[in-house]
Amino acid sequence: MSTSAILSTTGAIDKGLAPSYQPFKEKYDLESLVQDIKEHLGESGGISSEEVNETYLISLAKKYISDPSDWIEYFHNDTGKNYTRNAIENINHKANILLLVWNPGKGSPIHDHANAHSGSNESKPLSIKSSTTYGMNEVTYISDDIGLHRVHNPHPTQIAVSLHLYTPPNAADYGYNIFDEATGSASHVSQAHSVSKK
């Protein structure tokens, strides 16, 4: 089963200050987003289930306008790592919602989302098919069917924060593969650990 991720960039933090934001007349907060995702996923097996509409989940993520007061309680940054995974919600072991904190100029290795069918026996250099920079409150979608990927904070001084929905949460449960860009060879990471405030 392929794990899919929906990513919503939530902003940047400079010198420990929360990013500024524009208030909306009707606020769709993080709690509402989590509740709507939980209702939509219900008893199904995640985004790859026939009952789950990934387009609808993406539309929910697009409705959410980042407000640091929504996610600051989950914010933890380990400056000794490239990024820190902060658990917001585990939805019946079918999905998890995380706040990822990216240190300045740092990022993830090239990786998959623990799809058992990904990877190849032949090792060859990896080539970039596309590269996109996302700004605050922009949403994207990735799955192993689309390809390998990495996430990087290009800013030299600001911390970046992003909100992720993983369904099913295979990386947390079974681990995932990271790939060497020069050789294409894969290494398995046993589990993706998160900091949890709950």
C-alpha positions as CSV (number, residue, x, y, z in Angstrom):
1,M,0.0,0.0,0.0
2,S,1.5,3.4,-1.0
3,T,1.7,6.1,1.6
4,S,0.6,9.5,0.4
5,A,1.4,12.9,2.0
6,I,-0.3,16.2,1.8
7,L,2.0,19.1,2.8
8,S,0.9,22.5,3.7
9,T,3.6,25.1,4.4
10,T,2.8,27.0,7.5
11,G,5.4,29.7,7.6
12,A,8.8,30.7,8.8
13,I,10.2,31.7,12.1
14,D,13.0,34.3,12.4
15,K,15.0,34.5,15.6
16,G,12.3,32.7,17.6
17,L,9.4,35.0,16.5
18,A,6.2,33.6,15.1
19,P,5.4,34.6,11.5
20,S,2.9,37.3,10.9
21,Y,-0.5,36.4,9.4
22,Q,-3.7,38.0,8.1
23,P,-6.8,37.1,10.2
24,F,-9.8,35.8,8.3
25,K,-13.4,36.6,8.9
26,E,-14.3,33.0,9.5
27,K,-11.4,31.0,10.9
28,Y,-10.8,27.4,9.8
29,D,-8.3,26.5,12.5
30,L,-6.0,23.5,12.9
31,E,-8.5,21.7,15.2
32,S,-11.2,22.0,12.5
33,L,-8.8,20.7,9.9
34,V,-7.9,17.7,12.0
35,Q,-11.5,17.0,12.8
36,D,-12.5,17.2,9.2
37,I,-9.7,14.8,8.1
38,K,-10.7,12.4,10.9
39,E,-14.3,12.4,9.7
40,H,-13.4,11.9,6.1
41,L,-11.0,9.0,6.7
42,G,-13.5,7.3,9.1
43,E,-13.0,3.6,9.1
44,S,-11.3,3.3,5.8
45,G,-7.7,2.4,5.2
46,G,-6.3,5.8,4.3
47,I,-5.9,7.8,1.2
48,S,-5.5,4.8,-1.1
49,S,-8.9,3.4,-0.1
50,E,-11.7,3.8,-2.6
51,E,-13.9,5.6,-0.1
52,V,-11.3,8.4,0.4
53,N,-11.1,11.3,-1.9
54,E,-7.6,12.7,-2.0
55,T,-8.8,15.8,-3.8
56,Y,-11.2,16.6,-0.9
57,L,-8.4,16.1,1.6
58,I,-6.2,18.5,-0.4
59,S,-9.1,21.0,-0.5
60,L,-9.3,20.8,3.4
61,A,-5.5,21.6,3.6
62,K,-6.0,24.5,1.3
63,K,-8.8,25.9,3.5
64,Y,-6.5,26.1,6.5
65,I,-4.6,29.4,6.8
66,S,-1.6,29.0,9.1
67,D,-1.9,30.6,12.5
68,P,1.0,30.0,14.8
69,S,-1.3,30.0,17.8
70,D,-2.8,26.8,16.3
71,W,0.4,24.8,16.2
72,I,2.9,26.4,18.6
73,E,2.0,23.8,21.3
74,Y,3.4,21.1,19.0
75,F,6.4,23.1,17.9
76,H,9.7,21.6,19.0
77,N,13.0,22.1,17.2
78,D,16.1,20.1,17.6
79,T,18.8,22.3,16.3
80,G,21.2,19.3,16.0
81,K,19.0,17.8,13.3
82,N,18.0,18.9,9.8
83,Y,14.4,18.7,10.8
84,T,12.1,17.7,13.7
85,R,8.9,15.6,13.3
86,N,6.3,16.7,15.8
87,A,3.2,14.6,16.2
88,I,-0.2,16.4,16.2
89,E,-2.6,13.5,15.7
90,N,-2.6,9.8,15.0
91,I,-5.9,8.9,13.4
92,N,-6.7,5.2,14.2
93,H,-3.3,4.1,13.0
94,K,-4.5,4.9,9.5
95,A,-3.0,8.4,9.2
96,N,-0.9,10.8,11.1
97,I,-0.7,14.6,11.1
98,L,2.7,16.1,11.8
99,L,4.3,19.5,12.2
100,L,7.8,19.4,10.7
101,V,10.3,22.0,11.7
102,W,13.1,22.6,9.2
103,N,16.3,24.2,10.3
104,P,17.8,27.0,8.1
105,G,19.4,25.6,5.0
106,K,18.6,22.0,6.0
107,G,16.4,19.3,4.5
108,S,15.5,15.7,4.3
109,P,17.4,13.1,2.3
110,I,15.9,11.8,-0.9
111,H,13.3,9.3,0.3
112,D,10.1,7.3,-0.3
113,H,7.1,6.9,1.8
114,A,7.6,3.2,2.7
115,N,5.8,1.8,-0.3
116,A,6.8,-1.9,-0.4
117,H,6.8,-1.8,-4.2
118,S,9.2,1.1,-4.5
119,G,12.9,0.9,-5.2
120,S,14.9,-1.0,-7.8
121,N,17.6,-3.6,-7.9
122,E,19.7,-1.6,-10.3
123,S,21.6,1.3,-8.8
124,K,22.2,4.3,-11.0
125,P,22.5,8.1,-10.4
126,L,19.2,9.8,-9.6
127,S,18.1,12.8,-11.7
128,I,15.8,15.6,-10.7
129,K,12.5,15.5,-12.7
130,S,11.1,18.7,-11.2
131,S,11.8,21.1,-8.4
132,T,9.2,23.5,-6.9
133,T,9.5,26.0,-4.1
134,Y,6.3,26.4,-2.0
135,G,5.5,29.5,0.0
136,M,3.3,30.0,3.0
137,N,-0.1,28.3,2.9
138,E,0.6,26.5,-0.3
139,V,-0.3,22.8,-0.5
140,T,1.2,20.0,-2.5
141,Y,0.7,16.2,-2.7
142,I,3.2,13.4,-3.2
143,S,3.0,9.6,-3.2
144,D,5.4,6.8,-4.2
145,D,3.5,6.5,-7.4
146,I,4.7,10.0,-8.3
147,G,8.3,9.4,-7.3
148,L,11.0,9.9,-4.7
149,H,11.3,13.3,-3.2
150,R,13.1,15.5,-0.7
151,V,12.1,18.6,1.2
152,H,14.5,21.4,1.9
153,N,14.4,24.8,3.7
154,P,16.5,27.1,1.4
155,H,16.5,30.1,3.8
156,P,19.9,30.7,5.4
157,T,18.6,32.1,8.7
158,Q,14.9,31.3,9.1
159,I,13.3,28.1,10.4
160,A,10.5,26.8,8.2
161,V,7.5,24.9,9.4
162,S,5.2,22.6,7.4
163,L,2.1,20.6,8.2
164,H,2.0,17.0,6.8
165,L,-0.7,14.4,6.5
166,Y,0.6,10.8,6.0
167,T,-1.8,8.1,5.2
168,P,-1.2,5.3,5.8
169,P,1.6,6.2,8.3
170,N,3.9,3.6,6.9
171,A,7.1,5.5,7.6
172,A,6.3,5.7,11.3
173,D,5.2,2.0,11.4
174,Y,7.6,0.3,9.1
175,G,10.3,2.7,8.2
176,Y,11.2,4.1,4.8
177,N,14.1,4.2,2.3
178,I,16.6,7.0,1.7
179,F,18.5,7.2,-1.5
180,D,22.0,8.3,-2.4
181,E,21.7,10.8,-5.2
182,A,25.0,9.9,-6.9
183,T,24.5,6.1,-6.9
184,G,20.8,5.6,-6.5
185,S,21.4,3.0,-3.8
186,A,18.8,2.7,-1.1
187,S,19.2,2.4,2.7
188,H,16.3,1.4,4.9
189,V,15.5,3.5,8.0
190,S,13.6,1.4,10.5
191,Q,11.1,4.0,11.7
192,A,10.4,7.7,11.5
193,H,10.2,8.9,15.1
194,S,8.2,12.0,16.2
195,V,8.2,14.2,19.2
196,S,4.7,14.0,20.8
197,K,3.1,16.6,23.1
198,K,0.1,14.4,23.9
